[in-house]
Amino acid sequence: MNSLIAWTSFGFILGSIPFSFLLVHFWVHRDIRTVGDGNPGATNAWKAGGWPVGLSAVALDISKGFAPLYLARRMAGLEGWALLPVALAPILGHALQPWLKFHGGKALATSGGAWIAWIGLRTLPIYASLTLPALALQVEHAWAAFAGMFALLGYTLWFVESPPLTAFACINLCIIAWTHRRELRHAPRLRAWLANRLSRRNA
């Protein structure tokens, strides 16, 4: 129990480190909360500092989701339900950001790191299986991200007999829906080619 509490605490603290905020502050000398939609995440880090800052932010956010779960499994031998709080901790730390007055990031990259630590690199094609079609059909990145998380949930339901992993997928999906709640209030906007095709059919 002490080991589980320690790894969960480590995950939350690591997840709460606002890497994107720090990179933009020290590299670009700007407050990331004044960039784009004001979210202190990797997307706005990219907008503020270009690909060097953006890629660094993505890599660090993935790492802070990956490291706690990976190390807890390898060093402490945690498995099963014990993995659930350790996997969720860095995601919640990133989404809540106590160091930034609880104005957190959207937690996509950090979620990806936790998924890779749990099921490996198969995370990427599973996530892409619905994300890429969603991006091809409509323009809202939030809906594409939600579709990708739904694909991961579907994978746990149909191809893996692991209640802890399914529980993680459900909670993670809810967290992503919450962090993207402003964007998800609006219906997806179809790509021009699809909207034109549908309008011609209805004409």
Protein Blocks (a to p, Z undefined) as FASTA:
>chain_A
ZZmmmmmmmmmmmmmpcfklmmmmmmnopafklgcjlpacfklmmmmnojmlmmmmmmmm
mmmmmmmmmmmmmmnopahjllmmmmmmmmmmmmnommnoopacehlmmmmmmmmmmnoj
mlmmmmmmmmmmmmmmpmbfklmmmmmmmmmmmmmmmmoccfklmmmmmmmmmmmmmmmm
mmmmpccdddfklmmmmmmmmZZ
